């Protein structure tokens, strides 16, 4: 029975997208409301399947794990940003110097020095 329900979900989603683009003469908000209603119905049907319940449980578990994360303070974030910015600028400067040196060597070897 789950296969039939999932097939119905796919059919609903395809029909919703088809309807959204088929009724282009309607106002955008009307088409969006219709599409959202169809997507909502598809989600409700999908949640009645084993796969849908597993996905819902995964989302709930993920939300619980995100709440356990210790997020950095504003000061820690700014300090990290400053360190990364300095490292990127130093790397860019080094690469520019190496590129300039190699360019000068190639110009000298090809006789284009002027």
N, C-alpha and C positions, 0 to 999 in steps of 0.2 A: 504493500500500500504506500510505503514511503516513496517508491519510484514514481508512482502516479502523481503524488502530491508535488514532488520536485519537478516533474514534467509540466504540471499545471503552473507552477511558479515561473518556469521558463516561458511558457506560452503567454502568461499574463505580462511579463516584462517585455517581451517582444511586441505584444499587442499594444502595450502602453506607449512604447517608443514609436511604433507605427502611427498610432493615433496622434501623438504629439506633433509629428511632422506632417501628417495628413491634414490636420485642421489648422494649417498655417494662417488661414484667413481669420481665425478667432484671436481674441486678445491673448497676449502672452500669459497673463496671470491665470486665465481660464485653463489654458493648456497645462500650465504648471500644477494647478490644483488637481486636475484630472490625472496627471502623471503621478503626483504624490499619492493620490488615493489608490491608484493601481499598485504602486510600489509598496504602500502600506499593507494592502491586501496580500500581496505576494510574500511579504515578510511574515505576516501572521500565519499564512499557510506553511511557510518554510519552518517556522518554529514548532509546528506540530509533528515534524519528522525527527528521527534520531540524529541526523546530521545537524539539523537546525538547533536542537537542544544542546548538542555538543559544542557548536560554535558559540551559542549564548553563554554556556558555562565557561568556555575559554575566555570570552570577553569579560565576564564577571571576575574570574580569577586574575586576569591581567590587570584589571582596575585595582584589585586588592593589592597586588604586588607593587603597582605604581605608588600607592599610598605609603608603602613601607620604605621607599627610597628616601635617603637623606639628601635633600637638595642643597647646593652650595649657597652661601649667603651672597648678598649683593657685593660686598667687599671682596670675597674670594673670586667671584666671577670677574670683577673689574681687574683684579691683579692677574688672573690667568689671561684675560684679554690683552693686557699690557705686555706680558711676557711673550705671548704668541705674536703680537704685532712687531715687537722688537726682533724676534727671531726671523720673521718673514722679511723684514726690511734688511737685516744683515745678510740673509741668504740671497736676496735680490741684488744687493750691492756686490756680493762676492761673484755671483753669476755674471753680472754686468762687466766686472773687471776681467774675468776669464774670457768672456766673449770679445771684449775689446782687444785683449792681448792676442787671442787667436786670429782675429780679423786683421790686426797689424802684421802678424807673421805671414798670413796668407797673401796680403797685399805686397809684402816685401818679396816673398818667394815668386810671385807672379809678375814682378816688375811694375806694379801699379803705384808704387810709392811716389807721392808727389808733393 
